[in-house]
Amino acid sequence: MQNPVSKGPPPPPGSSQNRPLALRFISGKYQGGEFLLVPGKEIHIGRSNDLDMVLAEDMVSRKHARIAFQGDDIFIEDLASTNGTFVNGEKIKRSKLREGDRVLIGTSILKVVISESVRRTSEEQARRDMEIVAAHRRTSQVRSMSGSIEEIPLPDLLQLLGTSKKSGVLVIRTEEDVIGRIYMRKGLVYFASINDMDEIHPFKSVFRMLSWTNGLFDLEPPDERTFANPLDMPVQGVLMEGMRQMDELNQIKERLPRLTSRLHMAMPLQPALRDLKPQELDILQLVHNFGYFEQVLNQSPSSDLDTAQAILKLIDNGYLRVD
């Protein structure tokens, strides 16, 4: 099996480029590998083993993309590939690359970074380095894409998967041993769950995951199960609504009880129940039945934002107290 190999010469000693850029693999079987971008040197990417960067996988065309310098600028061009080339979630024909940009080719995500190493490396040594990286990543034949959401935040990853119309189950494992699953079908978010808890609506699950800042992800094969509450939403719609709710929750989070806080109805109850809206009465009933703030959030059919806002109103108006 072929691995990406740098076939061009290393930059000359004393080069005027003090901050050399590189493409770092942050997802896929070559994760951790790095490919130096040498001024004046074109890089041809594809499945064919006579190219500069060889990505041996079915979703990559034989001649997939080309990277070239134009003065001090770096451009990537798609070579009429079957599955496309994506930069920051957008399918491109030709695009300028800047530090921090993310490129998706097949199942590999590459990030434009400042190179951590400027040592001269022979072609043979570069090949060995990439083979070692690929061998370490080859732990499972069914995982086509994996990485860290510290390297590629979940909203960015979902945008890449949505734009490239990927199918599969995106599994995120946090440092706190929480496991989230986002089910993708041809780029649509079909379902989502956290720790397989049926009581949490899939909308709430995916919105909560958008706020996660640590953890590892794997894109596993598609799951063809039929779910009771499918979403079937474009990624862009999920991201827009999710980020809106996150922003509004962040504005009130300092006033909210801790997740482990116990809520209870005020005794004696002075304000009239008839003054409450139906949704607020439902929240009051959930507090009576479950008590803890986290359980009320999980059991509520409303969004976390709407539930949190209702809880604050009930506390402020004297219906609820916090232990």
N, C-alpha and C positions, 0 to 999 in steps of 0.2 A: 504494500500500500504506500502511495506516495505521500510525502509530507512537504509543507512549504519550505523552500530552500532559497536563500539569498544567493543569486548567481552573479550579481554585480560586484565590482570592487569596492572595498571599504573607502570612506572618505580619506583624502590624503592628510598626513600630519600637518598641523598648522593651518587647517582650513579656516576660512573666514567665518564659517557658520559655527558660532559659539554655542548655539543651542540647537543641536541636531534633533529633528523630529523622527518619530518611529511610529509604526502601526503595531499596537499591542493587542494580542488576542485576549479579550476579556470574557469570551464565551465560546463554547464549542470544544472539539477534541484537542485543539492546539492551545487551549487556554494557558496563559502565562508566557507564551512565546512572543518574541518581538522581532520586527522586521524593519531595519533601518532605512529611512528615506534619504537617498544620496542625491544631492543637487546635480541636475543634468542627466540623471539615470532614469530611464523609463522602466516601469514595473508592469509586466503583463501577468494577469491573475486568471487562473482557470483550472480545469481538471486535467488538461493535457500535461504530460510529464516533461515537456520541453520548454515550459514557461518559467518565468522568474519566481512566481509564488504559486505553488501547486496545492490546490485544495481538493483532495480526493474524496468527493462525495457526490451523490446523484443529483442534488439540487443545484450544483455548480456546472455551468456550461464549459465545454472544452476551452473556449476562449471567452472569458466572462467579462473582464474589465481591464482597464489600463489606467495607470497613474503616471502623470508626467509633470515636469516643472515648466512653468512659463515665467521666466525671470525668477523672482523670489517666491512666487505663488505656486501652490501645488493643486493640481486638478485631478479628479477621478472621472473616468468616462465609461459608461456601460457599452459593451460591444454587442448590442442586440442579443443579450442573453435571454434564455427561456424564462427564468424566474426573477430577473431584475436585480438591480443594485440599489441599495437604500442608504441615504445619508440622513441621520437624525430623524428617521421614520418616514422620510419622503422618498418616493421612487424617483430616480434621477436618470437623465441621459448624460449630462455633464455637470459637475459641481465643483466649486472651489472647496478645498479642505483647510480647516483651521484646527489649532490645538483644542482638544476637547470634543471634536466631532466624533460621532459613532457611525461606523459603516457596517451594514449587514449584507453578507454574501453567503448564500446558502444558509447553513445553520451557524456560521461563524460571525461573531460580532467583534469588530476591531475598533480600537479607540486611537485617535491621533494624540500622541503624548510626546513630552520631552524625553528623549532617550536617556535611560539611566546608565548606559554603558557606551563609551566611545572607543573601546579597545578594538584593535584590528583583529578581524576574525576571518580565517580561511573559509573557502566554500565547504570543504570537508567538515570543518568544525561546526559551521552553521548547520549543516545537515544533521550532524550528530546531536546538536543541541535541540533541534526541532523534533527529532525522533524520540529523544528522552521525554520531552514535554508531551508528545502524543501518547507515549506508552503509559505515562502516569495518568492521563485522562481517560485511557481506554479501559475503564472499570466496568462498563455496562454497554452492551450493544444496542439497548433500546433507548438510551438517553441521547437525544440528538443535539441538545443545547443545554448548557449549564453555566453557572457563574455566580457572582455575588451581587446583591442589590446595593451594596455600597459602591461598587464599580459602575453599575448601570441601574439607576433608580427604577422602581417598578413602573411608574407612569411612562418613562421613556421606553422600557422594555415592552410594555403593552402596546405602545404606539407602533413600535417596530413589528410586532407580531400581527397587529391589525392591518397595517398597510401592506404587509407581504402576504396577507391572507393565510396565515399559518393555522393548522389544526393540531390539537393536542391538549394535554392537561399541564398547565403551569403550576408546579408544586414549589411552594416557598416554605423553607424551614428556618425559623428564627433562632437566635441564641437562647431564647427562653423556652425552647422546645414546643413552640406553637407551630402548627402546620396548616397552611392555607392552600387551597386548590382553586384555580381559575380554569374553567373548561372553555376551550376555544374551538370554534368550528368555522373554518374558512374566514378567519379574521374577526368573527363575531364573538362576543362574550356570551356564552350559552348558559353558564351556571357558575356558582362560586360557593365555597364553604370554608369554615374555619374549624379545625379539629372535628370535622364530620358532625357538627352540632345541628340537628334538624330544625331546632327552634329559631335559629338565626336566619332571617330572610337572606337570599343570595345577594340582593342589592347591598344590604348592610355589610355582608362579609367582604365583598370586593371593595367597598368604600373604606372599610377599616384597614384592609391590606395596603391601600394606597398610602397610608401614613407610616408604614413600616420602613425603617431606615437601616436595618441590619438583617442578615440572613443569606442563605444560599438558595438558588433556584435551579430546577431541572424542568425542561420541557419533555414530558413523557408522551407516549403514543396516545392517540385519541381514545376517548371513552364514549361508546355509542349508547350508553344508558339513556333512558327517558326520565326526566326529572319532573316533579310535581309543579314546580314554579320556575319554568325556564325563562331566561331573560331575552336571549336573541337580540342583543343590542350592539351597535357598532362601538368600537373602542372609543372613538372620539366623544360619543354621547356619554359613555360611562365616565371618562376622564373629566369632562366639563362639569357634570353634576357632582362627581366625587370631590373635585377640587373646590367647587363652590361650598359644599357642605363642610369640608375641612376648614376653609377660611372662616366660616361663620362659627364653627365650633371653637376654633382657636380664640375667637374674640370673647367667648364666655367661659372658657375652660377654668380660669382662675376662680370663678364663682361657683363652679360645680362641686358637688361632694366627691370624695374619693370613690373609686369603683367598689371598694370593700365597705363603704359606709352603709349603715343600716338606716332605712327610712321608716317612719311610722306616722300615722295620722295624729294630728294634735289632739290632746285631751285636756280640757273639754274642747270640742270643735265649735268655734265661734262663728266663722263665716258660713253663709248659706250654701248648701250643695246645689241649689237651683240656679245659682249664678255661674256655674261651671258649664263649659261646652262639653259635648259628648266625648270628644277625644280626651279631655282633661279628666272626666269621670272614669274613662277606661284606664288611664294612667293611675288614678287613685286606687282603682280596684287591683291593679297589678302590684302596687305597693303593699296593699293589704294582704295579697296572696303570697308574694315572694320576698318582700322586705328589703333586700339588698339592691343597691343602685345598679350594679352590674347585671343582676338577674332581671331587673325591670327593663333595662336596655335590650337584653337578649330576647325577652318575651314580647316586647311591644311590637305590634304590626307596623308602627310608624318608624320613620328613619331615626337614627341616633340623634340627629339635629333636632327634629320635631319633639322627640321624647325628652331630650335634655332641656329644651326651652319650656316645655310644659312642667317639668319637675321644678325648674327655677320659679316659674309663676306660682305654683302651688306652695312652695316654700315661702316666697315673698309675701303671699297673701294669707299666710297663716293656716293653710290646710295640712302642711307636712312639716315635720321636724326631722333633724338629722342627728343621729347618735355619733 
